[in-house]
Amino acid sequence: MKVVWIMHDIVLTDEIQALLDELEIVGFSRWKRMTGRGPLSGTRMDSHVWPGANSGTATVLDAATAARLMERLQELRDRIGKQNGIWAFTTPVLDVLK
């Protein structure tokens, strides 16, 4: 099992949700407003000086579904460009509650 971590410009939230729905991923956690700085997308601090915000989503998936989601996220990033702010990575799940 893997966790797919997705950080993105808040304006992409509907597109990220559409990908989750398309892949029938029902379990996830979302951080609605996050601040930060990307090397290409710039600074988003949700302030008058640095406007804009990010959002984050984490979902625990089997390896095959995680790979499909990462594939679809890469397609989205390729389509919208790196400067629009989307980043994703996976980490292994070592233990889960039973």
C-alpha positions in Angstrom: 0.0 0.0 0.0 1.1 3.6 -0.7 0.0 7.1 0.3 -0.3 9.4 -2.6 0.3 13.0 -1.5 -1.0 15.7 -3.8 -0.3 19.4 -3.4 -1.8 21.8 -5.9 -3.0 25.3 -6.6 -6.4 25.7 -4.9 -8.0 26.4 -8.3 -7.3 22.8 -9.4 -9.3 21.3 -6.5 -12.3 20.3 -8.8 -9.9 18.7 -11.3 -8.2 16.7 -8.6 -11.6 15.6 -7.2 -12.7 14.6 -10.7 -9.6 12.3 -11.0 -10.4 10.7 -7.6 -14.0 10.1 -8.7 -12.9 8.8 -12.1 -10.7 6.2 -10.4 -13.4 5.5 -7.8 -11.1 6.6 -4.9 -13.5 7.3 -2.1 -11.1 7.5 0.9 -9.0 10.6 1.2 -8.1 13.6 3.5 -7.9 17.1 2.2 -6.3 20.3 3.5 -8.4 23.0 2.0 -6.0 25.9 2.4 -2.2 25.6 2.5 0.5 28.1 1.9 4.0 27.6 0.5 6.4 28.2 -2.3 7.1 26.1 -5.4 10.3 26.4 -7.5 8.3 27.1 -10.6 4.8 28.0 -9.4 6.0 30.8 -7.0 5.0 31.9 -3.6 1.4 31.5 -2.3 0.9 32.8 1.2 -2.8 33.6 1.1 -2.0 37.3 1.8 -2.2 40.6 0.1 1.6 40.5 -0.5 1.7 36.9 -1.7 -1.8 36.1 -2.9 -3.1 32.6 -3.7 -3.3 29.4 -1.7 -2.7 25.7 -2.3 -4.7 22.6 -1.3 -3.5 19.2 -0.4 -4.9 15.7 -0.6 -3.7 12.4 0.8 -5.1 9.0 0.0 -4.0 5.5 0.9 -4.2 3.0 -2.0 -3.0 -0.3 -3.2 0.1 -0.1 -5.4 -1.8 -0.5 -8.7 -4.4 2.2 -8.0 -1.6 4.5 -6.7 0.3 4.0 -10.0 -2.9 4.8 -12.0 -3.5 8.0 -10.0 0.1 9.1 -10.4 -0.2 8.5 -14.1 -3.4 10.6 -14.4 -1.8 13.4 -12.2 1.2 13.5 -14.5 -1.1 13.8 -17.5 -2.9 16.7 -15.8 0.5 18.4 -15.0 1.7 17.9 -18.6 -1.6 19.5 -19.8 -1.7 22.5 -17.5 2.0 23.2 -17.2 4.4 23.1 -14.2 3.8 26.8 -13.4 0.2 26.2 -12.4 1.3 24.3 -9.3 0.7 20.6 -9.0 3.0 18.2 -7.2 2.5 14.6 -6.1 4.6 11.8 -4.6 4.1 8.5 -2.9 5.3 7.1 0.3 5.0 3.5 1.5 2.4 2.5 4.2 4.2 0.4 6.8 1.3 -0.3 9.2 -2.4 0.2 9.3 -5.0 -0.2 12.0 -7.1 -3.4 11.9 
